Amino acid sequence: MVERLGAGALALLAALAPARATEESVATALVVSVDVSQSVDADRFRLQMEGIAGALEDPAVVAAITGNPGGILFALVTWADRAQMALGWRRIASRAEAAATAAAVRAVPRQAGEFTCVGQMMRSLTAQVLPALPLPADRVVVDVSGDGIDNCTGPDAIEAAREALLAAGATINGLPILVPGENDVVGAGAFRAPGYGLRPAGPGQGQETTLDGWYRANVVGGPGSFLLAARGYGDFARALRQKFVLEISWLEPARRP
């Protein structure tokens, strides 16, 4: 995959963008859902926020946004023990609006939290974030990033939370952050929330697996869903920029660069 696109590719993205949206609707509503649990220190948190902000300012991403009639809807969710809407739904339809949203992302304060509650985050999205959409959207994309597996939800609850989010009309894409020497292997003897013990919590928990494998089994789902991993927090901005272009331009898998 390419990191930056030339002028010809930017024009192609605009031509491929959906043409159905009007001022009373948008083609894509994008929720960026970011892990801020105990493993995410202040430096890692800032790398994530700067990565999101930088992606919103990237020429290829702006071209994908403005190629959608009416722009896109954007929301930012941060999650650990619980999920909170760090930035509520807003329309981005111009470079200026993208820059203003990027500035708002950089100003988001770090949320306190200890555990990696993926299932709880999905339930919050279904119950609170998606119902708050201010306009109809042809497609709702939830972009989930994190550096660990769920450590506070049982296997049936994780699956039920994902299925409910998919049933609400979302496509869930994954951006696992692979940190060499830290989360190369996950699932066996993982950190658990109080009262949780060491009960398995779905495929890959209670047995060794990779983080990207766990995301494929437990997070990603819906039409056109995909996973794109970051090779450490320093690679988060690159991975997210690529994902934004793909998600916002709504390229089918066969047409993705």
WOJO-V568111 format. One record per run of one state. SS is the DSSP state (2 for helix, 1 for strand, 0 for the rest). FROM is the first residue (numbers start at 1). TO is the last residue. Records with the same first field share a line. If there is no record, write none. Layout:
SS->FROM-TO + FROM-TO
This chain:
0->1-6 + 17-24 + 36-41 + 58-58 + 67-71 + 80-82 + 93-94 + 107-117 + 133-135 + 147-154 + 168-169 + 178-185 + 187-208 + 210-210 + 219-220 + 222-226 + 228-229 + 231-232 + 250-252 + 256-257
2->7-16 + 42-57 + 59-66 + 95-106 + 118-132 + 155-167 + 211-218 + 233-249 + 253-255
1->25-35 + 72-79 + 83-92 + 136-146 + 170-177 + 186-186 + 209-209 + 221-221 + 227-227 + 230-230
